[in-house]
Amino acid sequence: MSPSESAALDQVTVLTVTYNSAHCIAPLAAGLAGLPHVIVVDNASADDSCAQVRTHLPAARLLAMPANRGYGAANNAGLAEVRTPYALLLNPDCLVQPGQIAALVRGAQTWPDATLVVPQLTEASGAPQLNYSWPRETWAPQTGGAEGPLNVGYACAAAMLVRMQDLPRIGGAFDPLFFLYYEDEDLCLRAFQARRQILVLPEVRITHLSRGSVRGSRPWCAEYWRGYHHVQSKILFAWKHAGAAAARRLRRRALLAAALNLAARCLLPSPKHLARAWGRLRGLAALDTGALAQARRAAH
């Protein structure tokens, strides 16, 4: 490791949130083991995620949450412990090397108006993932076209460098309103509206084994909750940023689409997709935006 790389890595805390992610820890640790600042927040995993962290990342600080309070809330707990100028939010299903992390830090140092800095995420094959775009409610998402540093309106938080001193300027870190999904979209929209830069560095390419961080003995249950939380967060995002009337209209359309999708899945059965469709329908049926927002924010 060069002196410049070592100096950059001393400026950043890598923060990862685990939830039944034991299978991800060893590959993740291969790139993080030598870093000076690593925090792992475990979201009340039912597997041996914590034991794997202690084995493969013994120098990391492990915060074990008493209950699963959601992805954003777990990240917030970790961010509260960060004492470095930068934090790198990193999904446990990412494969990263110290040089890539150092490059993100140097990019942030070069572009002081950048509140959020992200790499180009790729599949294991090297194909680019769609991890950045203009604000997605405004522009059709595209990816893979950046040839140099690029300001965007949205970036995925699977690998995202945060300039810690800027968080108060954009209304803080993640909104606990979003249990899972849309928390990064909300963060980026707030940064965009505050005229802070969301910077893509396409020359930094990090592999993201998408949806690989949760694997358990009940995969259909995981798909159910994926559908449940995704659709709820989508409606809550509309409620927060477009108002209650817009959220009600979106919920009505989503209910019809979810019912039709569930019927189609029953005719063409696929256990994974059927579980996810059922989760969407149940998530919409159970949603009371105002009450849920009040409860989630009061809990944090």
Secondary structure, DSSP 8 states (H G I E B T S, - for coil): --HHHHHHHTTEEEEEEESS-HHHHHHHHHHHTT-S-EEEEE---SSSHHHHHHHH-TTSEEEE-SS---HHHHHHHHHTT--SSEEEEE-TTEE--HHHHHHHHHHHHH-TTEEEEEEEEE-TTS-B---EES-TTTS----S--SS-EE-SEE-TTEEEEEGGGGGGGT-S--TT-SSSSHHHHHHHHHHHTT-EEEEEEEEEEEE-TT-S---S-HHHHHHHHHHHHHHHHHHHHHHHH-HHHHHHHHHHHHHHHHHHHHHHHHS--HHHHHHHHHHHHHHHT--HHHHHHHHHHT-
